[in-house]
Amino acid sequence: MIVNAENLILGRMASFVVKKALLGEKIDIVNCEKAIVTGTKKDIFGRYRRQSERGGPFKGPFLPKMSDRFVRRSIRGMLDYKNERGKEAFKRIMCYTSIPDEFKDKKMETIKEADISRIKTLKYVSVADICKFLKGAKND
């Protein structure tokens, strides 16, 4: 199953993907940088700033700064990845920043329940913006 994460809410998409992976299905997620996290920019960036300041270079928590790894880490948080069943399910999930050549001709699915158009709020931030913030780039 190939999931196009463009304009999908990260948490809702992740919970759907986790359920499929636990059932034994192999999942590939493309366009991870275009996934959405709902909330105000100030709240979301504040949460990740506090989390990144808590650790250091040698002691965690280590936050991923690339969008595909950021999404995969969010999915890992919904799995019991320390047990065998969760570990195997986590191995079946792969994330990609854009659409790789091997998936260009294949049919991609989207998740209707996770689409941003179903939410009435206009307050959201893309995963690419969060990763740019975590890398230390200047923001508006």
C-alpha contacts under 8 A as a table, 3 or more apart, distances in Angstrom:
res1	aa1	res2	aa2	distance
1	M	25	E	7.40
1	M	26	K	6.33
1	M	27	I	5.02
1	M	28	D	6.31
1	M	108	M	7.58
1	M	109	E	7.50
2	I	27	I	5.95
2	I	28	D	4.77
2	I	29	I	5.86
2	I	30	V	7.29
2	I	103	F	8.00
2	I	107	K	7.27
2	I	108	M	5.08
2	I	109	E	6.04
3	V	27	I	7.32
3	V	28	D	6.18
3	V	29	I	4.78
3	V	30	V	6.25
3	V	108	M	5.61
3	V	109	E	4.89
3	V	110	T	5.70
3	V	111	I	7.76
4	N	29	I	6.00
4	N	30	V	5.12
4	N	31	N	6.09
4	N	32	C	7.96
4	N	108	M	5.98
4	N	109	E	6.02
4	N	110	T	5.58
5	A	8	L	5.32
5	A	13	M	7.66
5	A	29	I	6.47
5	A	30	V	6.03
5	A	31	N	5.44
5	A	32	C	5.63
5	A	34	K	6.46
5	A	35	A	5.31
5	A	110	T	7.11
6	E	31	N	5.85
6	E	32	C	7.12
6	E	33	E	7.87
6	E	34	K	4.78
6	E	35	A	5.33
6	E	36	I	7.99
7	N	34	K	6.16
7	N	35	A	5.43
7	N	36	I	6.04
7	N	115	D	6.05
7	N	116	I	5.76
8	L	12	R	7.81
8	L	13	M	6.51
8	L	34	K	7.87
8	L	35	A	5.24
8	L	36	I	5.81
8	L	111	I	7.43
8	L	114	A	5.23
8	L	115	D	4.56
8	L	116	I	5.72
9	I	12	R	5.63
9	I	13	M	6.05
9	I	35	A	6.09
9	I	36	I	4.75
9	I	37	V	5.80
9	I	38	T	7.12
9	I	114	A	5.27
9	I	115	D	6.19
9	I	116	I	6.14
10	L	13	M	5.25
10	L	14	A	5.97
10	L	35	A	5.78
10	L	36	I	5.62
10	L	37	V	5.82
10	L	71	V	7.44
10	L	114	A	7.82
11	G	14	A	5.03
11	G	15	S	6.22
11	G	37	V	7.65
11	G	74	S	7.60
12	R	15	S	5.31
12	R	16	F	6.39
12	R	113	E	7.47
12	R	114	A	5.22
13	M	16	F	5.22
13	M	17	V	6.19
13	M	111	I	7.00
13	M	114	A	5.64
14	A	17	V	5.07
14	A	18	V	6.04
14	A	74	S	7.19
14	A	75	I	5.29
14	A	78	M	7.66
15	S	18	V	5.12
15	S	19	K	6.35
15	S	75	I	7.39
15	S	78	M	6.94
16	F	19	K	5.38
16	F	20	K	6.52
17	V	20	K	5.19
17	V	21	A	6.13
17	V	27	I	7.12
17	V	75	I	7.96
18	V	21	A	5.05
18	V	22	L	6.11
18	V	75	I	6.88
18	V	78	M	7.10
18	V	79	L	6.97
18	V	89	A	7.57
19	K	22	L	5.26
19	K	23	L	6.47
20	K	23	L	5.18
20	K	24	G	6.71
20	K	25	E	5.65
20	K	26	K	7.98
20	K	27	I	7.79
21	A	24	G	5.13
21	A	25	E	4.95
21	A	26	K	6.26
21	A	27	I	6.79
21	A	89	A	5.04
21	A	90	F	7.32
21	A	92	R	6.35
21	A	93	I	6.92
22	L	25	E	7.32
22	L	85	R	7.44
22	L	86	G	7.26
22	L	89	A	5.29
24	G	89	A	6.92
24	G	92	R	7.80
25	E	92	R	7.12
26	K	92	R	4.81
26	K	93	I	6.21
27	I	92	R	6.14
27	I	93	I	4.88
27	I	94	M	6.39
28	D	93	I	5.94
28	D	94	M	4.87
28	D	95	C	5.86
28	D	96	Y	7.63
29	I	32	C	6.80
29	I	93	I	7.67
29	I	94	M	6.19
29	I	95	C	4.66
29	I	96	Y	6.07
30	V	95	C	6.07
30	V	96	Y	4.82
30	V	97	T	6.16
30	V	98	S	5.62
30	V	99	I	5.45
30	V	100	P	7.86
31	N	34	K	5.67
31	N	35	A	7.32
31	N	96	Y	6.30
31	N	97	T	5.06
31	N	98	S	4.39
31	N	99	I	6.18
32	C	35	A	5.52
32	C	67	S	6.00
32	C	68	D	5.46
32	C	71	V	6.64
32	C	95	C	6.80
32	C	96	Y	6.12
32	C	97	T	4.99
32	C	98	S	6.87
32	C	127	V	7.27
33	E	67	S	5.18
33	E	68	D	6.92
33	E	97	T	5.79
33	E	98	S	7.57
33	E	126	S	6.84
33	E	127	V	5.11
33	E	128	A	4.62
34	K	126	S	5.83
34	K	127	V	6.24
34	K	128	A	6.60
35	A	126	S	5.66
35	A	127	V	5.62
36	I	116	I	7.64
36	I	124	Y	6.42
36	I	125	V	5.72
36	I	126	S	4.44
36	I	127	V	5.98
37	V	124	Y	5.57
37	V	125	V	5.34
37	V	126	S	6.07
37	V	127	V	6.90
38	T	123	K	6.04
38	T	124	Y	4.11
38	T	125	V	6.36
39	G	43	D	6.72
39	G	44	I	6.45
39	G	123	K	5.20
39	G	124	Y	5.08
39	G	125	V	7.30
40	T	43	D	5.35
40	T	44	I	6.28
40	T	123	K	5.20
40	T	124	Y	6.07
40	T	125	V	7.54
41	K	44	I	5.31
41	K	45	F	5.95
41	K	123	K	7.42
41	K	124	Y	6.86
41	K	125	V	6.28
42	K	45	F	5.43
42	K	46	G	5.84
43	D	46	G	5.06
43	D	47	R	6.14
44	I	47	R	5.23
44	I	48	Y	6.49
44	I	125	V	7.87
45	F	48	Y	5.24
45	F	49	R	5.96
45	F	130	I	6.99
45	F	133	F	7.46
46	G	49	R	4.99
46	G	50	R	6.18
47	R	50	R	5.36
47	R	51	Q	6.30
48	Y	51	Q	4.95
48	Y	52	S	6.03
48	Y	134	L	7.57
49	R	52	S	5.19
49	R	53	E	6.09
49	R	134	L	7.63
50	R	53	E	5.21
50	R	54	R	6.23
51	Q	54	R	5.33
51	Q	55	G	7.34
51	Q	61	P	7.40
52	S	55	G	5.93
52	S	56	G	7.96
52	S	61	P	7.17
52	S	62	F	7.51
52	S	63	L	6.79
52	S	134	L	7.88
53	E	56	G	7.22
54	R	60	G	7.91
54	R	61	P	7.29
55	G	58	F	7.96
55	G	59	K	5.73
55	G	60	G	4.86
55	G	61	P	5.36
55	G	62	F	7.16
56	G	59	K	5.19
56	G	60	G	6.35
56	G	61	P	7.86
57	P	60	G	7.52
59	K	62	F	7.67
63	L	70	F	7.59
64	P	67	S	7.76
64	P	69	R	5.87
64	P	70	F	5.22
64	P	73	R	7.53
64	P	131	C	7.88
65	K	69	R	7.32
65	K	70	F	6.53
65	K	131	C	5.03
65	K	132	K	7.49
65	K	134	L	5.98
65	K	135	K	6.07
66	M	69	R	5.46
66	M	70	F	5.97
66	M	131	C	6.02
67	S	70	F	4.89
67	S	71	V	6.24
67	S	97	T	6.33
67	S	127	V	6.16
67	S	128	A	6.00
67	S	131	C	6.09
68	D	71	V	5.35
68	D	72	R	6.28
68	D	95	C	5.22
68	D	96	Y	5.30
68	D	97	T	5.19
69	R	72	R	4.92
69	R	73	R	6.01
69	R	95	C	7.18
70	F	73	R	5.17
70	F	74	S	6.37
70	F	127	V	7.82
70	F	131	C	7.66
71	V	74	S	5.07
71	V	75	I	6.33
71	V	95	C	7.22
71	V	127	V	7.97
72	R	75	I	5.05
72	R	76	R	6.16
72	R	93	I	7.85
72	R	94	M	7.42
72	R	95	C	6.37
73	R	76	R	4.90
73	R	77	G	6.40
74	S	77	G	5.25
74	S	78	M	7.06
75	I	78	M	5.39
75	I	79	L	6.85
76	R	79	L	5.18
76	R	80	D	7.69
76	R	81	Y	6.55
76	R	90	F	6.80
77	G	80	D	7.69
79	L	86	G	5.61
79	L	90	F	7.48
80	D	83	N	5.99
80	D	85	R	7.70
80	D	86	G	4.87
80	D	87	K	7.47
81	Y	84	E	7.32
81	Y	85	R	7.55
81	Y	86	G	4.27
81	Y	87	K	4.69
81	Y	90	F	6.85
82	K	86	G	6.68
82	K	87	K	6.36
83	N	86	G	5.52
83	N	87	K	6.09
84	E	87	K	5.05
84	E	88	E	6.17
85	R	88	E	5.33
85	R	89	A	6.26
86	G	89	A	5.01
86	G	90	F	6.02
87	K	90	F	5.11
87	K	91	K	6.33
88	E	91	K	5.17
88	E	92	R	6.60
89	A	92	R	5.21
89	A	93	I	6.94
90	F	93	I	5.44
91	K	94	M	7.47
96	Y	99	I	6.84
96	Y	100	P	7.39
99	I	103	F	6.47
99	I	104	K	6.50
100	P	103	F	5.62
100	P	104	K	6.58
101	D	104	K	5.30
102	E	105	D	7.39
103	F	106	K	5.22
103	F	107	K	7.98
111	I	114	A	5.48
111	I	115	D	6.49
112	K	115	D	5.37
113	E	118	R	7.49
114	A	118	R	7.71
115	D	118	R	5.93
115	D	119	I	7.75
116	I	119	I	5.48
117	S	120	K	7.35
121	T	124	Y	7.83
125	V	129	D	6.56
125	V	130	I	7.22
126	S	129	D	5.36
126	S	130	I	6.63
127	V	130	I	5.06
127	V	131	C	6.16
128	A	131	C	5.17
128	A	132	K	6.10
129	D	132	K	5.03
129	D	133	F	6.15
130	I	133	F	5.02
130	I	134	L	6.23
131	C	134	L	4.99
131	C	135	K	6.22
132	K	135	K	5.22
132	K	136	G	6.64
132	K	137	A	5.69
133	F	136	G	5.32
133	F	137	A	5.63
133	F	138	K	7.24
133	F	139	N	6.99
134	L	137	A	7.57
